């Protein structure tokens, strides 16, 4: 019984340690996104899976946020989505917390993207609203 408990405890501790393997800042997450985009599997995922999913879903959400947000802050911003192996969002990072990003963030946090080629998968999105 003690041996089983020790195995379970080690397993729990090891799983918790892996959860800390995520980037600790926007800057680090953006650098990881940029470096991983050089590999072929990521390029294919971006073109075939992520892009066709993200564009039609999030374009209307951004438009809705632009229309519904008071005192709209159209400052440019970037965010990075850390995606897990099952497509669920592990963490979000932003360089500029605008009210448009705050409007979109809840949808991003609950989303399940197509399963990426590896995990965590970092996808950087940059938004620039021209007037």
Beta strands, then each sheet from edge to edge (+ up, - down):
strand 1: 77-83
strand 2: 89-94
strand 3: 121-127
sheet 1: 2+ 1- 3+
end
